[in-house]
Amino acid sequence: MNRRRFVTTAAGVLAALPVRPAWPLQAVAHHARDPESGPRWLPSAELLRTLPRLLELAAVPGLALASVDGDRVFLKAAGRAALAPERRIADDTMFEAASLGKPLFAYAVLRLIAAGKLELDRPLFDYLRAPDADTPRMRRVTARHVLTHTSGLPNWRHEPGPLAPATEPGSTFEYSGEGYFFLQRVVEHVTGRPIARLLREDVLEPLGMRESAWVWGDKFDGRMAMGYDEDGRPAEVYAAIGRRTAIIAREWGKPVEDWRYEDAVRTVQLVNPAWPVLPVYMVPNVAASLITTARDYARFLAHVAGAAPVDALSLPAPLAQAMVTPQVRLNSALAWGLGWGLQDDDQVRTLWHWGANNGFRNFCLADQSHGRAAVVLTNSGNGPRVYERVIVSLTGHDQPAFLRA
């Protein structure tokens, strides 16, 4: 599991830090521009022609791309889902989405807040008095802190022990999957529902995302891309865990989708006795275990971008606005909203997120002002070498977010 840490000083993340729209357009692509609709986010013929060469030079086996531009969705699969035996990537090839699952879970949390089942600024410890969360700072962590990565928790713990934020909640940006996993436990507790089933029934199904899940399914066999590390060696995380947990689920007579936190805890050392019992090895895991296709994830992006909204999943205006309002600032161009990275350049504010598991690197972004979005999924640790070029070609300019990913 990738354990990147993103830390800035408290002074550097104050929401009051002024924004300077000083990220210039770069002459990397030529787009016809309509003053009202903005440049099109559809792949150029030149990009499609050069994709195989880019994959070869970057040592990336393959990718799947989906771009949303108003009512148009463009899909492109290129390269190989597996090297030996060779298997080509198709539109229905599934990838470990890694942290691209976080915005989907965050959206579910905002829906629960809208329904009055959670409060954005109430300490999570008030909902779930878990012994491992009974530490001074952790008792003050809220849903807002988790969704903005200001809980003070690390990305993932390396050793069992209490949840003890390193900084005062709300003072420092530090990217944290650990915080998301604790919020997952809280959501299970307040709703009385297993998290994977809740997310399927309340988010994935209304969006029509039938090729996505936070737990392994037998239907994924033959469609799952194999991940590869930077040196081209096979590497996968949650697909491998998923296959093993599916066997355990059959032995228990309890589908993985119905597992709760306590079941996930029991399973870790059944999957691998050498592993410590830590959330990073548990499934379902809202921060990391989503498996999806590019065309399925584009359905979520189309909703967020306003290109194809789903009325049943709409947010009240104040929450929708808070989602895309800087809650904590990283620098003059980048901030974090509720579940999303936010990027300000000389064109528009866009929402973005990365995803990184061993063997998979992914990126997505959405522009609500013009109903545009894009996602690129790759099955290689070298994926950013390609997805950055793809996104630049689609949007017509570089992205400040690449300097943080």
Order of alpha helices (4+ residues) and beta strands (2+ residues): alpha-beta-beta-alpha-beta-beta-beta-beta-alpha-alpha-alpha-alpha-alpha-alpha-alpha-beta-alpha-alpha-beta-beta-beta-beta-beta-beta-alpha
